[in-house]
Amino acid sequence: MDKRSLYDSFDQLEVELKDTMNQLSEMKDGLRQLVEKNTELELENQHLRQHLEDLDKEEHTPTRQELSKSRMNLEKLYEEGFHVCNVMYGQRRQNDESCAFCIDVIYGERNR
């Protein structure tokens, strides 16, 4: 190999190495962008899951505003210490014990 062809080979190799370095740099930037986007999506997913859990908890907790006016009246009677179920309707609840039948009458059908 003569000096001229050796010099040309080095020049060619230098150009190829620069191209390879540029490609490597572009790939590194692309990977960085993908990692950032992935992290962003993971955080968003985590927030959405938490929001769904919060909504699910709210959905299973009966609230006064979800009750009809008649059920709110029954609830008021129940809170005053009277049964509102068909088994013992109008009787005083002893020591304000809870009654599963009354609870079902007030809140039960809303969940069905």
N, CA, C and O atoms as a DFTB+ gen file, in Angstrom:
448 C
 N C O
     1  1       0.840      -1.157       0.000
     2  2       0.000       0.000       0.000
     3  2       0.895       1.232       0.000
     4  3       1.801       1.355       0.824
     5  1       0.639       2.110      -0.901
     6  2       1.464       3.324      -0.965
     7  2       0.934       4.363       0.012
     8  3      -0.143       4.204       0.587
     9  1       1.703       5.424       0.188
    10  2       1.371       6.463       1.167
    11  2       0.072       7.179       0.815
    12  3      -0.710       7.527       1.699
    13  1      -0.148       7.392      -0.450
    14  2      -1.341       8.119      -0.893
    15  2      -2.620       7.324      -0.570
    16  3      -3.583       7.883      -0.045
    17  1      -2.624       6.043      -0.881
    18  2      -3.807       5.223      -0.619
    19  2      -4.008       5.033       0.888
    20  3      -5.144       4.938       1.354
    21  1      -2.915       4.977       1.648
    22  2      -3.015       4.874       3.097
    23  2      -3.649       6.141       3.670
    24  3      -4.512       6.062       4.544
    25  1      -3.232       7.286       3.193
    26  2      -3.788       8.560       3.634
    27  2      -5.277       8.648       3.258
    28  3      -6.097       9.095       4.060
    29  1      -5.613       8.224       2.054
    30  2      -7.010       8.238       1.608
    31  2      -7.870       7.295       2.466
    32  3      -9.017       7.607       2.785
    33  1      -7.308       6.160       2.825
    34  2      -8.029       5.205       3.672
    35  2      -8.308       5.803       5.050
    36  3      -9.394       5.625       5.603
    37  1      -7.328       6.507       5.596
    38  2      -7.529       7.173       6.883
    39  2      -8.598       8.258       6.791
    40  3      -9.425       8.403       7.691
    41  1      -8.573       9.019       5.697
    42  2      -9.604      10.044       5.497
    43  2     -10.992       9.407       5.418
    44  3     -11.944       9.897       6.025
    45  1     -11.097       8.325       4.674
    46  2     -12.378       7.634       4.524
    47  2     -12.855       7.086       5.874
    48  3     -14.034       7.202       6.211
    49  1     -11.951       6.498       6.631
    50  2     -12.279       5.960       7.948
    51  2     -12.727       7.074       8.889
    52  3     -13.664       6.887       9.665
    53  1     -12.065       8.235       8.827
    54  2     -12.432       9.368       9.663
    55  2     -13.855       9.850       9.344
    56  3     -14.625      10.153      10.255
    57  1     -14.195       9.919       8.077
    58  2     -15.535      10.335       7.653
    59  2     -16.576       9.324       8.154
    60  3     -17.624       9.715       8.666
    61  1     -16.287       8.038       8.006
    62  2     -17.215       6.996       8.463
    63  2     -17.403       7.047       9.976
    64  3     -18.517       6.878      10.471
    65  1     -16.299       7.283      10.720
    66  2     -16.403       7.379      12.180
    67  2     -17.236       8.593      12.601
    68  3     -18.015       8.503      13.550
    69  1     -17.084       9.715      11.914
    70  2     -17.896      10.900      12.217
    71  2     -19.379      10.620      11.959
    72  3     -20.239      11.006      12.750
    73  1     -19.665       9.942      10.840
    74  2     -21.057       9.584      10.539
    75  2     -21.621       8.655      11.612
    76  3     -22.760       8.812      12.051
    77  1     -20.810       7.690      12.022
    78  2     -21.243       6.753      13.056
    79  2     -21.488       7.487      14.382
    80  3     -22.460       7.205      15.082
    81  1     -20.605       8.425      14.716
    82  2     -20.782       9.204      15.942
    83  2     -22.052      10.054      15.870
    84  3     -22.767      10.179      16.864
    85  1     -22.332      10.630      14.718
    86  2     -23.563      11.413      14.555
    87  2     -24.798      10.525      14.717
    88  3     -25.766      10.903      15.375
    89  1     -24.749       9.341      14.107
    90  2     -25.867       8.410      14.244
    91  2     -26.050       7.992      15.704
    92  3     -27.177       7.916      16.195
    93  1     -24.946       7.724      16.390
    94  2     -24.993       7.336      17.793
    95  2     -25.568       8.462      18.646
    96  3     -26.361       8.207      19.553
    97  1     -25.185       9.678      18.370
    98  2     -25.710      10.834      19.099
    99  2     -27.217      10.997      18.878
   100  3     -27.955      11.290      19.819
   101  1     -27.669      10.808      17.640
   102  2     -29.101      10.897      17.332
   103  2     -29.881       9.788      18.039
   104  3     -30.969      10.021      18.564
   105  1     -29.313       8.585      18.047
   106  2     -29.967       7.468      18.733
   107  2     -30.053       7.738      20.234
   108  3     -31.065       7.425      20.860
   109  1     -29.010       8.311      20.810
   110  2     -28.988       8.632      22.233
   111  2     -30.057       9.668      22.562
   112  3     -30.748       9.537      23.573
   113  1     -30.203      10.692      21.728
   114  2     -31.243      11.708      21.928
   115  2     -32.636      11.091      21.817
   116  3     -33.528      11.401      22.607
   117  1     -32.810      10.223      20.836
   118  2     -34.096       9.550      20.677
   119  2     -34.438       8.697      21.895
   120  3     -35.581       8.690      22.352
   121  1     -33.456       7.986      22.412
   122  2     -33.663       7.160      23.597
   123  2     -34.011       8.031      24.801
   124  3     -34.897       7.680      25.579
   125  1     -33.331       9.152      24.962
   126  2     -33.618      10.070      26.065
   127  2     -35.058      10.567      25.981
   128  3     -35.754      10.626      26.994
   129  1     -35.509      10.924      24.777
   130  2     -36.880      11.398      24.592
   131  2     -37.890      10.295      24.926
   132  3     -38.920      10.558      25.548
   133  1     -37.592       9.067      24.513
   134  2     -38.480       7.943      24.820
   135  2     -38.570       7.683      26.327
   136  3     -39.650       7.415      26.854
   137  1     -37.438       7.763      27.005
   138  2     -37.431       7.543      28.455
   139  2     -38.233       8.640      29.158
   140  3     -38.987       8.351      30.086
   141  1     -38.080       9.892      28.729
   142  2     -38.833      10.993      29.320
   143  2     -40.334      10.804      29.092
   144  3     -41.129      10.983      30.015
   145  1     -40.715      10.449      27.886
   146  2     -42.127      10.243      27.561
   147  2     -42.689       9.073      28.361
   148  3     -43.809       9.151      28.867
   149  1     -41.927       7.996      28.479
   150  2     -42.354       6.832      29.245
   151  2     -42.587       7.210      30.712
   152  3     -43.584       6.802      31.306
   153  1     -41.681       7.978      31.288
   154  2     -41.824       8.410      32.678
   155  2     -43.054       9.284      32.839
   156  3     -43.804       9.141      33.804
   157  1     -43.258      10.184      31.897
   158  2     -44.433      11.053      31.925
   159  2     -45.725      10.235      31.867
   160  3     -46.668      10.506      32.610
   161  1     -45.764       9.237      30.986
   162  2     -46.956       8.398      30.852
   163  2     -47.178       7.533      32.091
   164  3     -48.321       7.314      32.492
   165  1     -46.103       7.040      32.700
   166  2     -46.239       6.254      33.920
   167  2     -46.843       7.099      35.044
   168  3     -47.710       6.630      35.780
   169  1     -46.381       8.349      35.172
   170  2     -46.931       9.239      36.198
   171  2     -48.399       9.541      35.926
   172  3     -49.223       9.529      36.840
   173  1     -48.719       9.810      34.670
   174  2     -50.101      10.083      34.308
   175  2     -50.981       8.866      34.593
   176  3     -52.096       9.008      35.094
   177  1     -50.486       7.686      34.279
   178  2     -51.215       6.447      34.535
   179  2     -51.456       6.264      36.037
   180  3     -52.543       5.868      36.459
   181  1     -50.439       6.555      36.823
   182  2     -50.561       6.438      38.279
   183  2     -51.623       7.408      38.802
   184  3     -52.436       7.037      39.649
   185  1     -51.620       8.647      38.304
   186  2     -52.619       9.631      38.734
   187  2     -54.024       9.198      38.317
   188  3     -54.975       9.357      39.083
   189  1     -54.158       8.655      37.115
   190  2     -55.465       8.209      36.648
   191  2     -55.985       7.031      37.480
   192  3     -57.171       6.969      37.806
   193  1     -55.094       6.105      37.817
   194  2     -55.500       4.977      38.657
   195  2     -55.970       5.471      40.032
   196  3     -56.971       4.991      40.563
   197  1     -55.237       6.431      40.597
   198  2     -55.624       6.987      41.892
   199  2     -56.980       7.687      41.788
   200  3     -57.818       7.574      42.682
   201  1     -57.180       8.404      40.697
   202  2     -58.447       9.092      40.480
   203  2     -59.595       8.087      40.355
   204  3     -60.676       8.310      40.900
   205  1     -59.363       6.989      39.644
   206  2     -60.380       5.942      39.525
   207  2     -60.702       5.317      40.884
   208  3     -61.864       5.053      41.191
   209  1     -59.678       5.085      41.689
   210  2     -59.907       4.534      43.024
   211  2     -60.734       5.501      43.863
   212  3     -61.648       5.084      44.575
   213  1     -60.412       6.795      43.780
   214  2     -61.173       7.793      44.524
   215  2     -62.624       7.828      44.063
   216  3     -63.538       7.903      44.884
   217  1     -62.835       7.773      42.749
   218  2     -64.199       7.768      42.226
   219  2     -64.955       6.524      42.661
   220  3     -66.143       6.591      42.976
   221  1     -64.262       5.382      42.677
   222  2     -64.888       4.135      43.083
   223  2     -65.298       4.196      44.552
   224  3     -66.374       3.724      44.917
   225  1     -64.442       4.776      45.394
   226  2     -64.769       4.912      46.813
   227  2     -65.978       5.824      46.995
   228  3     -66.861       5.525      47.799
   229  1     -66.026       6.922      46.264
   230  2     -67.155       7.844      46.342
   231  2     -68.442       7.170      45.881
   232  3     -69.511       7.414      46.441
   233  1     -68.339       6.328      44.868
   234  2     -69.506       5.666      44.306
   235  2     -70.127       4.700      45.303
   236  3     -71.347       4.536      45.331
   237  1     -69.294       4.055      46.126
   238  2     -69.801       3.061      47.067
   239  2     -70.228       3.673      48.395
   240  3     -70.816       2.985      49.230
   241  1     -69.944       4.945      48.601
   242  2     -70.337       5.607      49.828
   243  2     -71.639       6.348      49.595
   244  3     -71.685       7.285      48.798
   245  1     -72.711       5.936      50.290
   246  2     -73.981       6.625      50.073
   247  2     -73.914       8.063      50.591
   248  3     -73.364       8.317      51.662
   249  1     -74.459       8.967      49.850
   250  2     -74.507      10.360      50.270
   251  2     -75.949      10.818      50.310
   252  3     -76.799      10.296      49.588
   253  1     -76.217      11.779      51.142
   254  2     -77.576      12.290      51.289
   255  2     -78.097      12.852      49.979
   256  3     -79.282      12.696      49.685
   257  1     -77.264      13.497      49.184
   258  2     -77.734      14.134      47.966
   259  2     -78.220      13.122      46.931
   260  3     -79.003      13.472      46.047
   261  1     -77.769      11.879      47.028
   262  2     -78.175      10.866      46.065
   263  2     -79.532      10.263      46.415
   264  3     -80.130       9.570      45.593
   265  1     -80.025      10.521      47.631
   266  2     -81.288       9.951      48.064
   267  2     -82.451      10.790      47.549
   268  3     -82.359      12.012      47.430
   269  1     -83.537      10.104      47.251
   270  2     -84.757      10.819      46.874
   271  2     -85.330      11.484      48.124
   272  3     -84.899      11.208      49.243
   273  1     -86.301      12.358      47.914
   274  2     -86.892      13.078      49.042
   275  2     -87.563      12.113      50.016
   276  3     -87.450      12.290      51.229
   277  1     -88.259      11.096      49.507
   278  2     -88.926      10.133      50.386
   279  2     -87.914       9.315      51.184
   280  3     -88.139       9.019      52.357
   281  1     -86.806       8.953      50.552
   282  2     -85.777       8.193      51.274
   283  2     -85.088       9.075      52.309
   284  3     -84.691       8.597      53.372
   285  1     -84.947      10.355      52.001
   286  2     -84.370      11.273      52.984
   287  2     -85.293      11.386      54.201
   288  3     -84.819      11.485      55.332
   289  1     -86.619      11.371      53.968
   290  2     -87.573      11.388      55.084
   291  2     -87.456      10.124      55.923
   292  3     -87.471      10.184      57.153
   293  1     -87.337       8.967      55.247
   294  2     -87.146       7.713      55.981
   295  2     -85.846       7.738      56.777
   296  3     -85.792       7.273      57.915
   297  1     -84.812       8.281      56.169
   298  2     -83.524       8.375      56.857
   299  2     -83.653       9.250      58.098
   300  3     -83.092       8.929      59.145
   301  1     -84.381      10.343      57.988
   302  2     -84.580      11.246      59.128
   303  2     -85.321      10.524      60.259
   304  3     -84.931      10.633      61.422
   305  1     -86.385       9.789      59.927
   306  2     -87.106       9.012      60.937
   307  2     -86.191       7.985      61.598
   308  3     -86.225       7.793      62.814
   309  1     -85.380       7.334      60.783
   310  2     -84.452       6.319      61.295
   311  2     -83.457       6.962      62.257
   312  3     -83.172       6.413      63.322
   313  1     -82.929       8.129      61.881
   314  2     -81.971       8.827      62.742
   315  2     -82.614       9.303      64.037
   316  3     -81.935       9.467      65.050
   317  1     -83.916       9.522      64.003
   318  2     -84.629       9.924      65.224
   319  2     -84.933       8.735      66.127
   320  3     -85.445       8.908      67.234
   321  1     -84.623       7.543      65.663
   322  2     -84.739       6.369      66.517
   323  2     -85.898       5.443      66.201
   324  3     -86.240       4.605      67.035
   325  1     -86.516       5.555      65.035
   326  2     -87.647       4.706      64.677
   327  2     -87.292       3.771      63.531
   328  3     -86.485       4.101      62.662
   329  1     -87.907       2.610      63.548
   330  2     -87.744       1.658      62.449
   331  2     -88.538       2.151      61.241
   332  3     -89.640       2.684      61.375
   333  1     -87.943       1.956      60.040
   334  2     -88.634       2.302      58.798
   335  2     -88.795       1.072      57.906
   336  3     -89.292       1.179      56.785
   337  1     -88.384      -0.074      58.392
   338  2     -88.513      -1.315      57.622
   339  2     -89.925      -1.866      57.756
   340  3     -90.649      -1.499      58.682
   341  1     -90.320      -2.740      56.845
   342  2     -91.670      -3.298      56.884
   343  2     -91.845      -4.309      58.013
   344  3     -92.978      -4.669      58.333
   345  1     -90.771      -4.772      58.618
   346  2     -90.850      -5.741      59.700
   347  2     -91.297      -5.080      61.013
   348  3     -92.140      -5.617      61.731
   349  1     -90.725      -3.921      61.310
   350  2     -91.002      -3.271      62.601
   351  2     -91.325      -1.786      62.412
   352  3     -90.983      -0.978      63.276
   353  1     -91.951      -1.420      61.350
   354  2     -92.181      -0.022      60.990
   355  2     -92.833       0.750      62.134
   356  3     -93.836       0.320      62.703
   357  1     -92.243       1.892      62.454
   358  2     -92.800       2.798      63.447
   359  2     -92.417       2.495      64.872
   360  3     -92.645       3.326      65.751
   361  1     -91.842       1.332      65.139
   362  2     -91.438       1.002      66.501
   363  2     -90.118       1.696      66.830
   364  3     -89.272       1.915      65.963
   365  1     -89.973       2.027      68.082
   366  2     -88.742       2.679      68.533
   367  2     -87.600       1.668      68.514
   368  3     -87.764       0.518      68.923
   369  1     -86.431       2.119      68.028
   370  2     -85.239       1.259      68.042
   371  2     -84.643       1.286      69.440
   372  3     -84.376       2.359      69.980
   373  1     -84.435       0.127      70.023
   374  2     -83.881       0.033      71.373
   375  2     -82.414       0.462      71.365
   376  3     -81.616      -0.078      70.600
   377  1     -82.059       1.420      72.202
   378  2     -80.678       1.913      72.349
   379  2     -80.073       2.339      71.013
   380  3     -78.860       2.255      70.820
   381  1     -80.918       2.793      70.100
   382  2     -80.471       3.226      68.765
   383  2     -79.640       2.168      68.036
   384  3     -78.704       2.485      67.302
   385  1     -80.014       0.887      68.262
   386  2     -79.309      -0.180      67.553
   387  2     -79.597      -0.054      66.056
   388  3     -80.651       0.437      65.651
   389  1     -78.650      -0.501      65.253
   390  2     -78.855      -0.432      63.810
   391  2     -79.720      -1.603      63.361
   392  3     -79.740      -2.664      63.984
   393  1     -80.432      -1.378      62.262
   394  2     -81.317      -2.415      61.730
   395  2     -80.973      -2.608      60.254
   396  3     -81.080      -1.680      59.453
   397  1     -80.564      -3.811      59.913
   398  2     -80.163      -4.096      58.532
   399  2     -81.329      -3.917      57.560
   400  3     -81.131      -3.503      56.418
   401  1     -82.544      -4.229      58.014
   402  2     -83.713      -4.080      57.141
   403  2     -83.976      -2.605      56.839
   404  3     -84.274      -2.236      55.703
   405  1     -83.860      -1.770      57.873
   406  2     -84.064      -0.326      57.672
   407  2     -82.995       0.250      56.742
   408  3     -83.302       1.033      55.843
   409  1     -81.766      -0.136      56.961
   410  2     -80.665       0.337      56.114
   411  2     -80.914      -0.069      54.669
   412  3     -80.670       0.709      53.747
   413  1     -81.396      -1.277      54.479
   414  2     -81.683      -1.756      53.131
   415  2     -82.808      -0.948      52.489
   416  3     -82.754      -0.634      51.300
   417  1     -83.828      -0.612      53.283
   418  2     -84.943       0.195      52.764
   419  2     -84.446       1.584      52.348
   420  3     -84.842       2.101      51.303
   421  1     -83.588       2.177      53.160
   422  2     -83.126       3.547      52.888
   423  2     -82.102       3.578      51.756
   424  3     -82.232       4.374      50.827
   425  1     -81.090       2.724      51.826
   426  2     -79.962       2.804      50.889
   427  2     -79.873       1.670      49.884
   428  3     -79.197       1.795      48.863
   429  1     -80.550       0.561      50.164
   430  2     -80.329      -0.661      49.402
   431  2     -80.683      -0.613      47.934
   432  3     -79.873      -1.039      47.111
   433  1     -81.817      -0.133      47.572
   434  2     -82.265      -0.220      46.190
   435  2     -81.495       0.697      45.265
   436  3     -81.490       0.486      44.052
   437  1     -80.855       1.693      45.801
   438  2     -80.051       2.601      44.992
   439  2     -78.862       1.882      44.384
   440  3     -78.401       2.259      43.307
   441  1     -78.355       0.851      45.055
   442  2     -77.192       0.102      44.565
   443  2     -77.583      -1.034      43.635
   444  3     -76.703      -1.707      43.099
   445  1     -78.847      -1.268      43.431
   446  2     -79.277      -2.385      42.580
   447  2     -79.449      -1.974      41.166
   448  3     -79.807      -2.797      40.324
